[in-house]
Amino acid sequence: VQLVESGGGLVQAGGSARLICATPGSTFDGYAVGWFRQVPGKAHEGVSCLSGVDGSTYYADSVKGRFTIASDFERREIFLLMNNLKAEDTAVYYCAAARYGGSVAGGFPLEIYKIDTGSWGQGIQVTVSS
């Protein structure tokens, strides 16, 4: 599935930003869609995930209560709404999608980790200034 990310940019600490992951010409029905982020020198961190089957969601402890993942009605776009941003949220954010028919309430499904990172979205920079 083709993934196109948009949004992000430079935000002041305490501010908000929105990321969008779209799949042109398709939908995320039957997929689990996850947002990852990476800072130089560190491994990718799974931030949040949404099931395109039952709508369940998962959040990493580092963003719980501040970030919200959601989809549009037709599940053509997945949004990551980021509030109360902190300097440590500065990273390149990627979305990834994998066919998955279950709940993600317990965490990222293994199927997403099996996706080659080359199939992820192009990545989008979020910079939080303090």
ZIBELKA-V954310 format. One record per residue. N is the residue number from 0. SS is DSSP state (~ for helix, > for strand, _ for the rest). PHI is phi in radians with two decimals (* if undefined). D_FIRST is the distance of its C-alpha to the first C-alpha in Angstrom with 2 decimals. Layout:
BEGIN
{{N	SS	PHI	D_FIRST} {N	SS	PHI	D_FIRST}}
END
This chain:
BEGIN
{{0	_	*	0.00} {1	_	-1.39	3.79} {2	_	-2.15	6.39} {3	>	-2.26	9.97} {4	>	-1.83	12.93} {5	>	-2.64	16.41} {6	>	1.80	19.76} {7	_	1.28	21.83} {8	>	1.95	24.81} {9	>	-1.70	28.36} {10	>	-2.35	29.74} {11	>	-1.38	33.12} {12	_	-0.99	33.61} {13	_	1.57	33.80} {14	_	-1.53	31.61} {15	_	-2.25	28.25} {16	>	-2.65	24.90} {17	>	-2.32	21.60} {18	>	-1.92	18.11} {19	>	-2.20	15.22} {20	>	-2.05	11.51} {21	>	-2.02	9.91} {22	_	-2.15	6.79} {23	_	-1.04	8.72} {24	_	1.36	9.52} {25	_	-2.54	7.83} {26	_	-2.34	8.94} {27	_	-1.67	8.77} {28	_	-1.00	11.34} {29	_	1.46	11.57} {30	>	-2.06	9.67} {31	>	-1.76	11.65} {32	>	-2.09	10.89} {33	>	-2.16	13.28} {34	>	-1.87	15.05} {35	>	-2.04	16.77} {36	>	-2.45	19.50} {37	>	-2.54	21.52} {38	_	-1.97	24.94} {39	_	-0.96	26.51} {40	_	1.50	28.04} {41	_	-2.15	26.38} {42	_	-1.30	23.58} {43	_	-1.06	20.44} {44	>	-2.01	21.35} {45	>	-1.29	19.27} {46	>	-1.71	20.24} {47	>	-2.79	18.79} {48	>	-2.52	16.40} {49	>	-2.38	15.76} {50	>	-1.58	15.21} {51	_	-1.39	13.46} {52	_	-1.75	16.02} {53	_	-2.04	19.30} {54	_	1.34	18.78} {55	_	-1.15	20.40} {56	>	-2.33	20.22} {57	>	-2.51	21.34} {58	>	-2.31	22.90} {59	_	-1.18	24.36} {60	_	-1.00	28.11} {61	_	-1.17	28.06} {62	_	-2.15	26.36} {63	_	-1.02	27.47} {64	_	1.55	29.43} {65	_	-2.00	28.19} {66	>	-1.84	24.43} {67	>	-2.33	22.76} {68	>	-1.86	19.15} {69	>	-2.71	18.45} {70	>	-2.20	16.21} {71	_	-1.32	17.28} {72	_	-1.05	18.69} {73	_	-1.61	15.82} {74	_	0.99	13.25} {75	_	-1.73	11.40} {76	>	-2.38	12.51} {77	>	-2.01	13.47} {78	>	-1.86	16.75} {79	>	-2.11	18.72} {80	>	-1.63	22.32} {81	>	-2.02	24.55} {82	_	-1.99	28.29} {83	_	0.83	31.32} {84	_	-1.14	29.58} {85	_	-2.08	31.38} {86	~	-1.00	31.76} {87	~	-1.26	30.05} {88	~	-1.47	26.81} {89	_	-1.07	26.66} {90	>	-3.09	23.62} {91	>	-1.59	20.38} {92	>	-1.82	17.74} {93	>	-2.22	14.11} {94	>	-1.90	11.36} {95	>	-2.45	9.24} {96	>	-2.38	7.40} {97	>	-2.50	8.38} {98	>	-1.08	9.52} {99	_	-2.82	13.01} {100	_	-1.83	15.74} {101	_	-2.15	18.35} {102	_	-1.46	19.84} {103	_	-1.96	19.13} {104	_	-1.04	22.66} {105	_	-1.57	23.84} {106	_	2.39	21.37} {107	_	-1.09	18.01} {108	_	-1.22	17.06} {109	~	-1.01	17.34} {110	~	-1.01	13.91} {111	~	-1.20	12.51} {112	~	-1.21	15.19} {113	_	-1.43	14.24} {114	_	-1.25	10.96} {115	_	-1.10	12.14} {116	~	-1.08	12.72} {117	~	-1.15	11.74} {118	~	-1.66	8.03} {119	_	-1.24	9.17} {120	_	-1.12	9.87} {121	_	-1.27	12.93} {122	_	1.59	15.34} {123	>	-2.48	17.98} {124	>	-1.44	21.63} {125	>	-2.12	23.65} {126	>	-2.11	27.35} {127	>	-1.86	29.90} {128	>	-1.63	33.43} {129	_	-1.72	36.31}}
END
